[in-house]
């Protein structure tokens, strides 16, 4: 029989050590023949990324040596860090951002010796013995120069420029016959999901573009994942209908393959994202988001049919097809992310590698529940709700659990739904959690995504507050124990809620949260340097809005205790923003704590820091909400408490 214990104090088998040391990240699936490759992060090695392979012998091996870290920082967020051809790997090394070539069984050899250039989104041009990829040149004056380049496979100083003139490029994709190159391009102030162009270039005998024309997209329409079918037809995801749906370019026109109110595309925060792949010229494995959940399906372009793939997966990414099997990364509310193999002949599934082994009894796990709730202007917003759950504990009679409101980053992003011990850590200790897909989130169509245009710091704040109020009114949570947490853009929303809606929340936790918008607009990296133009307004023309929505200028309005976490080497949100918030609350006399982690950037990758930050946050809430922690935790110094 479960024991009666105050919420927050439930003893749980989901520990910080389990989260930080045994959970790896899985990303960037690639397929060659019968071999499947992916990238893993190793938290016990400082978060180092390594290329893994499972071959015909079904053995999983680490391909890259331990002194190499496979990660590119183009656009700072990277992605598309490697490619493979005939068993030879081509990849970007994090330490120097140069490209390397690694033949089977050999050490990597340097391809691009020139310093100051970064590379991403690698496409192999076998016929011309080169890589086609994005280059970000940091040796030029002013902003880095982004171009599409060709890099010779036997080595190159930095690559030959093939396409230039725009601020950004992505997704260079070579046609099967090698005669055409498709790619995406956009310029300031757009982000790729605001609007971009899909361009198609004919290549001359020397491999250089001789013409270029726009196939789809514009300043106000976003295109995602151009991809050639095996028979040489260009496919892509476009949002002409208001939803990211699949199209193809045929007979000089864009032809919709399957129109529905669902999202087959994603915000392009990283390179080489993939939501669909070709099993044959007419059979496409695709995933789409609908109602806050991902779905897998087969799209038959010859028959004009969409057939669901039966699975429990609700979070799917990195979809690829090989000669005999399809592969992707997927998870569900009770399944951790995993590299998965699918047999197209019968839709049978095989788990190849998990982010972690789910050795926790399901009765300790809270199952994600998509919810909708009313918000401002008679609109509905969305969230993923997790009730507290632990088979060994129940709350005392009439006690409602504390609520932890989570704000995802981006802000143009969405809440994930696969099994995350980082959420179960809280629910198994007696917290309720709501992960809010506030207006501006992806997965609900362009109109929903554009709710945040000009309204960042308003719509997201309203939706987080209204999600909490909705759950209080339903009697599911304690209205006097409402906490909010988030990182990066989610950290901004957290701080904005505490400053501009000070009566709603009783505590908060900001992980490298943006506190001063003006500095971000002036000093951040190129990719996001005009992001706030759509979210807030043009800078400096609307400097008044940047000031008015910056929590750092109104820290005296905060009425709730706050804990701040920060990386010392964060180039996106500098440490001084957290330090100014900390000083303001300390001088005001509010309980406040600040933890700075040496060597960390924008997001914590080291196991010991992931552990310490999560335990410190739990300890902080225990002191604010007056409950005993389930285990001994190293105390955190909290000013004014």
FENKALIN-V526153 format. One record per residue. N is the residue number from 1. RES is the residue in one letter. PHI is phi in degrees with one decimal (999 if undefined). Layout:
N:RES:PHI + N:RES:PHI
This chain:
1:X:999 + 2:X:-67.4 + 3:X:-87.9 + 4:X:-89.8 + 5:X:-143.6 + 6:X:-60.0 + 7:X:-60.4 + 8:X:100.0 + 9:X:-104.6 + 10:X:-68.7 + 11:X:-76.1 + 12:X:-132.5 + 13:X:-77.7 + 14:X:-89.0 + 15:X:-101.7 + 16:X:-65.1 + 17:X:-63.1 + 18:X:-61.8 + 19:X:-71.4 + 20:X:-82.9 + 21:X:-103.8 + 22:X:-111.0 + 23:X:-102.6 + 24:X:-105.0 + 25:X:-100.1 + 26:X:-118.3 + 27:X:-159.7 + 28:X:54.7 + 29:X:-73.3 + 30:X:-137.6 + 31:X:-131.0 + 32:X:-138.6 + 33:X:61.1 + 34:X:-95.3 + 35:X:-96.5 + 36:X:-118.1 + 37:X:-120.1 + 38:X:-158.8 + 39:X:-108.5 + 40:X:-117.4 + 41:X:-97.5 + 42:X:-118.0 + 43:X:-61.5 + 44:X:-76.2 + 45:X:-114.3 + 46:X:71.8 + 47:X:82.1 + 48:X:-57.9 + 49:X:-97.9 + 50:X:-129.1 + 51:X:-85.3 + 52:X:-112.6 + 53:X:-142.4 + 54:X:-116.3 + 55:X:-98.7 + 56:X:-62.4 + 57:X:-76.5 + 58:X:69.0 + 59:X:-90.3 + 60:X:-97.2 + 61:X:-128.2 + 62:X:-90.2 + 63:X:-83.4 + 64:X:-87.9 + 65:X:-63.4 + 66:X:-66.9 + 67:X:-94.0 + 68:X:-117.2 + 69:X:-128.7 + 70:X:-84.8 + 71:X:-164.0 + 72:X:-103.3 + 73:X:-117.2 + 74:X:-59.7 + 75:X:62.0 + 76:X:70.3 + 77:X:-92.1 + 78:X:70.7 + 79:X:96.4 + 80:X:61.8 + 81:X:-85.4 + 82:X:-153.5 + 83:X:-147.4 + 84:X:-137.0 + 85:X:-148.0 + 86:X:53.3 + 87:X:80.4 + 88:X:-91.4 + 89:X:-97.3 + 90:X:-124.5 + 91:X:-150.6 + 92:X:-92.9 + 93:X:-99.1 + 94:X:-60.6 + 95:X:-60.0 + 96:X:-123.4 + 97:X:62.5 + 98:X:-90.5 + 99:X:-90.8 + 100:X:-129.2 + 101:X:-118.3 + 102:X:-128.5 + 103:X:-80.8 + 104:X:-54.0 + 105:X:77.3 + 106:X:-117.0 + 107:X:-77.1 + 108:X:-64.1 + 109:X:-113.1 + 110:X:-69.4 + 111:X:-99.7 + 112:X:-121.5 + 113:X:-71.4 + 114:X:-63.2 + 115:X:-84.0 + 116:X:91.3 + 117:X:-114.1 + 118:X:-121.0 + 119:X:-135.3 + 120:X:-157.2 + 121:X:59.9 + 122:X:-75.9 + 123:X:-126.6 + 124:X:-89.9 + 125:X:-102.3 + 126:X:-62.7 + 127:X:-63.6 + 128:X:-112.2 + 129:X:55.3 + 130:X:-149.4 + 131:X:-97.7 + 132:X:-107.5 + 133:X:-157.7 + 134:X:-87.9 + 135:X:-117.1 + 136:X:-116.5 + 137:X:-95.3 + 138:X:-97.8 + 139:X:-92.4 + 140:X:-84.7 + 141:X:-74.2 + 142:X:77.8 + 143:X:-64.9 + 144:X:-57.2 + 145:X:-97.7 + 146:X:-101.6 + 147:X:-145.6 + 148:X:-101.5 + 149:X:-127.3 + 150:X:-109.7 + 151:X:-117.0 + 152:X:-64.4 + 153:X:-69.6 + 154:X:-89.8 + 155:X:126.0 + 156:X:-155.6 + 157:X:-61.3 + 158:X:-154.6 + 159:X:109.5 + 160:X:-94.5 + 161:X:-69.2 + 162:X:-103.9 + 163:X:-137.3 + 164:X:-151.3 + 165:X:113.9 + 166:X:-103.7 + 167:X:-72.6 + 168:X:-142.4 + 169:X:-140.2 + 170:X:-157.6 + 171:X:56.3 + 172:X:-68.3 + 173:X:-131.6 + 174:X:-88.8 + 175:X:-66.4 + 176:X:-55.7 + 177:X:-88.1 + 178:X:75.3 + 179:X:-94.5 + 180:X:-135.0 + 181:X:-124.9 + 182:X:-100.5 + 183:X:-162.9 + 184:X:-105.8 + 185:X:-149.4 + 186:X:-156.5 + 187:X:-136.5 + 188:X:-53.3 + 189:X:-92.7 + 190:X:-69.7 + 191:X:-95.6 + 192:X:-60.6 + 193:X:-81.8 + 194:X:-75.4 + 195:X:174.5 + 196:X:-155.5 + 197:X:-110.4 + 198:X:-94.8 + 199:X:-112.0 + 200:X:-128.2 + 201:X:-118.0 + 202:X:-81.7 + 203:X:-105.7 + 204:X:-79.7 + 205:X:-61.7 + 206:X:-86.4 + 207:X:84.6 + 208:X:-95.8 + 209:X:-62.5 + 210:X:-112.7 + 211:X:-158.7 + 212:X:-152.2 + 213:X:-142.1 + 214:X:-83.1 + 215:X:-95.3 + 216:X:-159.3 + 217:X:87.8 + 218:X:-167.1 + 219:X:-62.7 + 220:X:-119.1 + 221:X:-128.8 + 222:X:-93.0 + 223:X:-117.5 + 224:X:-135.3 + 225:X:49.0 + 226:X:-63.8 + 227:X:-153.0 + 228:X:-90.5 + 229:X:-75.3 + 230:X:-57.2 + 231:X:-95.4 + 232:X:84.5 + 233:X:-102.6 + 234:X:-77.9 + 235:X:-114.3 + 236:X:-168.7 + 237:X:-107.3 + 238:X:-131.6 + 239:X:-119.6 + 240:X:-58.6 + 241:X:-86.3 + 242:X:96.7 + 243:X:-131.4 + 244:X:-72.5 + 245:X:-117.8 + 246:X:-83.3 + 247:X:-135.5 + 248:X:-138.7 + 249:X:-101.8 + 250:X:-143.4 + 251:X:55.3 + 252:X:74.7 + 253:X:-145.8 + 254:X:-85.3 + 255:X:-120.6 + 256:X:-69.6 + 257:X:-93.2 + 258:X:-162.9 + 259:X:-91.8 + 260:X:-160.6 + 261:X:-81.9 + 262:X:-154.8 + 263:X:-108.1 + 264:X:-88.8 + 265:X:-114.9 + 266:X:-136.2 + 267:X:-62.0 + 268:X:-85.2 + 269:X:-73.5 + 270:X:-130.6 + 271:X:-80.2 + 272:X:62.5 + 273:X:-69.5 + 274:X:-146.3 + 275:X:-111.1 + 276:X:-152.7 + 277:X:-156.7 + 278:X:-97.0 + 279:X:-82.6 + 280:X:-158.5 + 281:X:-62.0 + 282:X:-119.3 + 283:X:-118.0 + 284:X:-118.4 + 285:X:-87.7 + 286:X:-136.7 + 287:X:-126.3 + 288:X:-143.1 + 289:X:-100.0 + 290:X:-153.1 + 291:X:63.4 + 292:X:85.0 + 293:X:-125.6 + 294:X:-90.1 + 295:X:-134.1 + 296:X:-101.9 + 297:X:-158.0 + 298:X:-100.6 + 299:X:-104.3 + 300:X:-99.3 + 301:X:-75.5 + 302:X:-76.6 + 303:X:-87.9 + 304:X:68.8 + 305:X:-132.5 + 306:X:-121.2 + 307:X:-116.8 + 308:X:-61.7 + 309:X:-96.0 + 310:X:-70.7 + 311:X:-163.9 + 312:X:-92.0 + 313:X:-68.8 + 314:X:-123.2 + 315:X:-141.2 + 316:X:-132.0 + 317:X:-154.1 + 318:X:51.9 + 319:X:-80.7 + 320:X:-139.5 + 321:X:-125.1 + 322:X:-108.8 + 323:X:-66.9 + 324:X:-121.5 + 325:X:-134.7 + 326:X:-107.0 + 327:X:-139.9 + 328:X:-165.5 + 329:X:-107.8 + 330:X:-153.5 + 331:X:-154.6 + 332:X:-143.0 + 333:X:-58.3 + 334:X:-117.9 + 335:X:-125.4 + 336:X:-70.9 + 337:X:-55.9 + 338:X:-151.2 + 339:X:-79.4 + 340:X:-121.6 + 341:X:-105.0 + 342:X:-121.4 + 343:X:-92.7 + 344:X:-62.0 + 345:X:-71.4 + 346:X:-141.5 + 347:X:62.8 + 348:X:-71.4 + 349:X:-117.2 + 350:X:-136.5 + 351:X:-80.1 + 352:X:-95.3 + 353:X:-150.3 + 354:X:-100.0 + 355:X:-64.5 + 356:X:-163.0 + 357:X:-82.0 + 358:X:-77.9 + 359:X:-95.0 + 360:X:-96.7 + 361:X:-54.5 + 362:X:-59.1 + 363:X:-74.3 + 364:X:-96.3 + 365:X:-104.3 + 366:X:-86.3 + 367:X:-94.9 + 368:X:-61.9 + 369:X:-126.5 + 370:X:-63.3 + 371:X:-131.1 + 372:X:-123.0 + 373:X:-147.0 + 374:X:-74.0 + 375:X:-138.2 + 376:X:-60.8 + 377:X:61.9 + 378:X:58.8 + 379:X:-104.3 + 380:X:-110.1 + 381:X:-122.4 + 382:X:-130.7 + 383:X:-162.5 + 384:X:-113.3 + 385:X:-106.3 + 386:X:-125.2 + 387:X:-74.3 + 388:X:-64.5 + 389:X:-156.2 + 390:X:-162.3 + 391:X:-64.1 + 392:X:-95.2 + 393:X:-140.3 + 394:X:-133.3 + 395:X:-76.8 + 396:X:-60.0 + 397:X:-53.5 + 398:X:70.2 + 399:X:-84.3 + 400:X:-101.7 + 401:X:-74.1 + 402:X:-66.1 + 403:X:-112.0 + 404:X:-111.5 + 405:X:-88.3 + 406:X:-106.7 + 407:X:-114.6 + 408:X:-70.6 + 409:X:-79.7 + 410:X:120.2 + 411:X:-75.4 + 412:X:-79.8 + 413:X:-157.5 + 414:X:-159.8 + 415:X:-75.2 + 416:X:-82.8 + 417:X:-124.5 + 418:X:-75.3 + 419:X:-59.1 + 420:X:-126.1 + 421:X:-63.2 + 422:X:-64.2 + 423:X:-89.0 + 424:X:-64.1 + 425:X:-52.7 + 426:X:-81.5 + 427:X:-66.1 + 428:X:-76.5 + 429:X:-101.6 + 430:X:107.5 + 431:X:-90.8 + 432:X:-92.2 + 433:X:-129.3 + 434:X:-128.7 + 435:X:-97.7 + 436:X:-90.9 + 437:X:-93.5 + 438:X:-62.2 + 439:X:-51.7 + 440:X:110.0 + 441:X:-74.5 + 442:X:-89.9 + 443:X:104.5 + 444:X:-128.5 + 445:X:95.3 + 446:X:-64.9 + 447:X:-60.9 + 448:X:-66.5 + 449:X:-64.2 + 450:X:-82.9 + 451:X:-57.8 + 452:X:-85.8 + 453:X:-60.4 + 454:X:74.2 + 455:X:-126.0 + 456:X:-65.5 + 457:X:93.8 + 458:X:-122.6 + 459:X:-63.6 + 460:X:-63.9 + 461:X:-66.7 + 462:X:-57.5 + 463:X:-67.7 + 464:X:-66.0 + 465:X:-64.6 + 466:X:-71.3 + 467:X:-63.1 + 468:X:-64.7 + 469:X:-62.3 + 470:X:-59.3 + 471:X:-71.4 + 472:X:-66.1 + 473:X:-63.9 + 474:X:-77.0 + 475:X:76.9 + 476:X:-91.5 + 477:X:-139.8 + 478:X:-84.4 + 479:X:-67.6 + 480:X:-100.9 + 481:X:-136.3 + 482:X:-108.9 + 483:X:-118.1 + 484:X:-134.1 + 485:X:-143.1 + 486:X:-175.1 + 487:X:-121.5 + 488:X:61.1 + 489:X:-62.4 + 490:X:-66.1 + 491:X:-66.9 + 492:X:-61.6 + 493:X:-61.1 + 494:X:-58.5 + 495:X:-65.2 + 496:X:-65.0 + 497:X:-62.5 + 498:X:-69.4 + 499:X:-86.4 + 500:X:-95.5 + 501:X:-131.5 + 502:X:-64.2 + 503:X:-85.8 + 504:X:-86.7 + 505:X:-102.9 + 506:X:-106.0 + 507:X:-167.5 + 508:X:-153.7 + 509:X:-136.3 + 510:X:-112.3 + 511:X:-101.8 + 512:X:40.4 + 513:X:-79.9 + 514:X:-74.9 + 515:X:-112.0 + 516:X:-122.9 + 517:X:-74.6 + 518:X:-63.1 + 519:X:-64.1 + 520:X:-61.0 + 521:X:-64.0 + 522:X:-83.0 + 523:X:-117.4 + 524:X:-75.7 + 525:X:-68.8 + 526:X:-57.9 + 527:X:-54.5 + 528:X:-102.9 + 529:X:-65.5 + 530:X:-118.0 + 531:X:-55.1 + 532:X:-72.5 + 533:X:-60.4 + 534:X:-85.0 + 535:X:-77.7 + 536:X:-126.3 + 537:X:160.7 + 538:X:-63.7 + 539:X:-116.6 + 540:X:-93.7 + 541:X:-54.8 + 542:X:-109.1 + 543:X:-57.3 + 544:X:-62.4 + 545:X:-68.6 + 546:X:-61.6 + 547:X:-68.1 + 548:X:-65.3 + 549:X:-104.1 + 550:X:-91.3 + 551:X:-56.6 + 552:X:-62.5 + 553:X:-84.1 + 554:X:-129.6 + 555:X:-59.8 + 556:X:-68.0 + 557:X:-84.7 + 558:X:-63.5 + 559:X:-120.8 + 560:X:-118.9 + 561:X:-60.3 + 562:X:-143.5 + 563:X:-119.7 + 564:X:-120.1 + 565:X:-124.4 + 566:X:-150.8 + 567:X:-93.4 + 568:X:-69.5 + 569:X:-109.2 + 570:X:-71.2 + 571:X:-93.1 + 572:X:-88.1 + 573:X:-124.8 + 574:X:-63.0 + 575:X:-57.6 + 576:X:-64.3 + 577:X:-67.7 + 578:X:-67.0 + 579:X:-66.5 + 580:X:-66.5 + 581:X:-62.3 + 582:X:-60.3 + 583:X:-63.2 + 584:X:-64.4 + 585:X:-70.7 + 586:X:-63.4 + 587:X:-69.9 + 588:X:-75.0 + 589:X:94.1 + 590:X:-86.4 + 591:X:-59.8 + 592:X:-151.7 + 593:X:-136.5 + 594:X:-141.5 + 595:X:-121.5 + 596:X:-107.4 + 597:X:-110.7 + 598:X:-63.6 + 599:X:83.5 + 600:X:-85.2 + 601:X:-108.3 + 602:X:-87.2 + 603:X:119.1 + 604:X:-87.8 + 605:X:-118.5 + 606:X:-86.0 + 607:X:-56.6 + 608:X:-65.2 + 609:X:-79.6 + 610:X:-61.8 + 611:X:-62.2 + 612:X:-63.5 + 613:X:-66.3 + 614:X:-68.4 + 615:X:-65.2 + 616:X:-64.6 + 617:X:-64.2 + 618:X:-62.0 + 619:X:-60.2 + 620:X:-59.7 + 621:X:-63.0 + 622:X:-62.7 + 623:X:-74.4 + 624:X:-76.2 + 625:X:-94.7 + 626:X:63.1 + 627:X:-132.2 + 628:X:-88.1 + 629:X:-68.5 + 630:X:-72.4 + 631:X:-142.3 + 632:X:-69.6 + 633:X:-131.2 + 634:X:-60.1 + 635:X:-61.6 + 636:X:-111.3 + 637:X:-73.7 + 638:X:-113.0 + 639:X:-66.1 + 640:X:66.3 + 641:X:-131.2
